Amino acid sequence: MGLDVRAFLALTSAGFRRWSTYRQATAAAVFTNSVFGFLKTYVLLAVALGAGGAAVGYDGPMLVSFVWLGQGLIGVVMLWGWTDLADRVRTGDVVADLLRPVNPLWTYLAADLGRAGYATLTRFLIPVAVGLVYFDFFLPTRPASYALFTVSVALAVLVSFTFRYLVNLTAFWLLDVRGVMLLAQLMMGALSGLYLPIRFLPDWCENVLWYLTPFPSMLQAPLDIYVEYGGIGTQLAIVSGQLAWVVVGFTACGWLQRRAAWKLVIQGG
Amino acid sequence: MAIIEAEELRKEFVVWRKVGRLRRQRQVVSAVDGVSLRVEQGETLGYLGPNGAGKSTTLKMFTGVLAPSSGRLRVCGLEPVSRRVQLTRQIGVVFGQRSQLWWDLPLRDSFALLRHVFRIPQAEHAARLAQCRELLGLDEFLDTPVRQLSLGQRMRGELTAALLHGPRVLFLDEPTIGLDVVSKQAVRAFLTQLRDQGEVTVVLTTHDLADIERLCRRLVIIDHGRVVHDGSLEALHARYGSRRRVVVDLDAPWEQVPGLSGAVVEAVEAEGHRVTFSLAEGVTAGHVITQLAGYAALRDISIVEPDIEEVIARLYAASDDARSVASG
């Protein structure tokens, strides 16, 4: 059921090309994310000003970077709207996935990494450039922060992928995943640090989110690493936490996919 | 050598029926009810049946995506469900209403991806693709994204995709459904060539009886999950008394021919100027026409082959009657 490296890369490349065919959608998303970037920046800068220049450890430039990198990462980690697998379950096309000698989890992952690559070049870089041009942007002081940020973004994509894949797998039981998807998107938006840094929340709530849910690992984690929230120890702890959620995510996907395949094969579609 | 062996294959589904406001009753429905089949390497088998007869369920069991409730099944020597991954390399599957191609990418890219997914050696892949390109006329739309292909073009793409890894068995579930005449002909011509090469075993389900007439020497008819006929088309006609017919147009109204042998009058139309004769088994049309020409002036003659749709409709009706007698 394994996928060799060349097949994986070919599928990743196909994922990249597939998403690059939707240029107008990309342009619309970049525009929308940039407009909301301005709104969020002014709101958070006002919050920092009201708090005497820094809010919960984030000063103005840190908040600017937090907002614009976050706006850029929405598309890369894909916080919203991925129903490819659920759609194939609903239409029955998923049978074709079972008739290939590879585990669908890896083929969908390869395609998703290609999608994330395309989003990095378009939906990430353009809003970040806008933020750099219009605002006082925080630049990390430690070179290691750039490397850790890159690793953290890659892990965020994996955590987000496993969560989205799990939500999609529910289609084997529910057929229509719109309700679950809506709930998932709400959680991914509100609890990942997209609307506001989750460190703004009460300590107990922040701890619950960091330790018991994968959501901060999808967005807050790379953003905190970039703005150097805490020392190198904190950064490494954040990456380790993400790594743990990647392991949990793939284990859960493998388990639920086996259950889903069993249901399909034994009980029929 | 048998490439598909099925013995007493059954598939039962549990359905819950509403019997009150809150109560539901568990009911077991047999979709496939004791199918036994043996398909030899290189055969082309037509698998036919009315809607809901169990055709697609059987095909899903053959391909390993559905587990039988009971019975024994081997495809390419493998037990399909437990060895599904190994089996995928030996079978090709086309479900007429499903797609195995990458929707947003050009057709060419889907073929390239399948080479990686199935780990097909480059030379083999290129040779098979070249053959399909020529026989199915793929070149004009190879660079078109799959989502922009017409149904006929997509089906030609699906057939190619199913064959690129060199399968021993090709399962086709209604491959000509919804296709225009030209696309149907292209698909049938391709499958005829595949059949004549004799390397790939083809199992074909269809409602289009012309597919069966053109492609399949062996016909398995299933109804209510059971095999009601397994044999050639000719055997089916013989079993259900299908007769060839001779239709003659006469100058003068029809009068009974004394001593006419080998045929009986089936219908007299057009005020006696058109008569349809049904031929007895083994009697040639020439024998009957010679007799008729001796008695009456013939204006026109046509010979009508037995109608497969008619005989299959009779078969389904007979199967329904048998069931109602058994249950009554």
Contacts between the chains, C-beta under 8 A, distances in Angstrom:
chain1	res1	chain2	res2	distance
A	1	B	85	5.7
A	3	B	117	7.8
A	4	B	116	7.8
A	4	B	119	6.9
A	6	B	116	5.8
A	7	B	116	3.8
A	7	B	117	5.8
A	7	B	119	7.2
A	10	B	112	7.0
A	10	B	113	5.8
A	10	B	116	4.3
A	11	B	113	6.5
A	11	B	116	7.2
A	11	B	117	7.7
A	14	B	102	6.2
A	14	B	105	6.0
A	14	B	109	6.2
A	14	B	113	5.6
A	17	B	105	6.2
A	17	B	109	7.1
A	18	B	102	6.9
A	18	B	104	4.4
A	18	B	105	5.8
A	21	B	104	5.4
A	21	B	105	7.8
A	21	B	145	7.1
A	22	B	104	8.0
A	91	B	98	7.5
A	92	B	95	7.8
A	92	B	97	7.6
A	92	B	98	5.7
A	93	B	98	5.1
A	93	B	99	5.9
A	93	B	100	7.9
A	95	B	60	7.6
A	95	B	65	5.5
A	95	B	95	6.5
A	95	B	98	6.0
A	96	B	93	7.8
A	96	B	95	7.6
A	96	B	98	5.9
A	96	B	99	6.8
A	96	B	100	3.8
A	98	B	64	7.9
A	98	B	65	5.2
A	98	B	84	7.0
A	99	B	63	6.3
A	99	B	65	6.9
A	99	B	88	5.4
A	99	B	91	7.7
A	99	B	93	5.3
A	99	B	100	7.2
A	100	B	88	5.9
A	100	B	117	5.4
A	100	B	118	7.4
A	101	B	85	5.1
A	101	B	86	7.7
A	101	B	88	4.7
A	101	B	89	5.5
A	101	B	117	7.2
A	101	B	118	6.4
A	101	B	119	8.0
A	102	B	117	5.7
A	107	B	117	7.4
A	264	B	65	7.0
A	264	B	66	7.8
A	265	B	64	7.8
A	265	B	65	6.3
A	265	B	66	6.0
A	265	B	67	5.0
A	265	B	81	5.9
A	266	B	67	5.2
A	267	B	13	7.4
A	267	B	14	7.7
A	268	B	11	7.7
A	268	B	13	5.7
A	268	B	31	8.0
A	268	B	57	7.6
A	268	B	60	7.8
A	268	B	66	5.9
